[in-house]
Amino acid sequence: MPIMLAPLNQEVTVVKILLDEKTKKHLEDLGILVNAKLVVLSSVNGGVVIAIKNGRLALDHKIASKILVA
């Protein structure tokens, strides 16, 4: 499921990232890669705020819709 549909405050695992290589590399630098564990803190209008490692990141609808989690 896309990350924006993930349940709030529950740990999920990234299973696939459907973005171009440049964007994937940038997300990897931020800690978002396949098999990474993260928690969706909020989801509003398709955008999400996630907790990953020791930080928080905001992702817009365009990117959040292409990160699939389980």
C-alpha positions in Angstrom: 0.0 0.0 0.0 1.2 3.6 -0.5 2.7 5.1 2.6 -0.1 7.7 2.8 -2.6 4.9 3.4 -0.5 3.3 6.2 -2.0 3.2 9.7 -0.8 6.0 11.9 1.7 5.4 14.7 2.5 1.8 13.7 5.8 0.7 12.4 5.8 -0.3 8.7 8.4 -1.6 6.3 9.2 -0.1 2.9 8.8 -2.8 0.3 9.2 -0.8 -3.0 10.0 2.7 -4.2 8.6 3.6 -7.6 10.6 6.7 -8.3 13.5 7.7 -10.6 17.0 6.8 -9.6 18.0 10.4 -8.6 15.0 10.7 -6.3 15.6 7.2 -4.9 19.2 8.1 -4.1 18.1 11.2 -2.3 15.6 9.2 -0.3 18.3 6.6 0.5 20.5 9.4 1.9 17.6 10.3 4.2 17.2 6.7 5.3 14.2 5.7 3.2 15.1 2.5 1.3 13.7 -0.9 0.8 13.4 -2.8 4.1 13.6 0.4 6.2 11.3 0.6 9.2 9.4 3.8 9.7 6.3 5.2 11.5 3.7 7.4 9.8 3.0 10.2 12.3 0.4 12.1 10.3 -1.3 12.0 6.9 -3.1 15.1 5.5 -4.3 15.5 1.9 -1.9 12.8 0.7 1.2 14.3 2.3 2.7 12.5 5.3 5.1 13.1 8.2 7.2 10.1 9.1 9.5 9.2 11.9 12.6 7.3 10.6 15.7 6.6 12.6 16.0 9.6 15.0 14.3 12.2 12.9 11.1 13.3 11.2 10.5 13.9 7.5 7.6 15.4 5.6 6.8 13.9 2.2 4.4 15.5 -0.3 1.7 13.6 -2.1 3.7 13.0 -5.3 6.5 11.2 -3.5 4.4 9.5 -0.8 2.1 7.9 -3.4 5.2 6.1 -4.8 6.6 4.6 -1.6 5.0 1.3 -0.9 4.9 -0.2 2.6 3.7 -3.3 4.3 
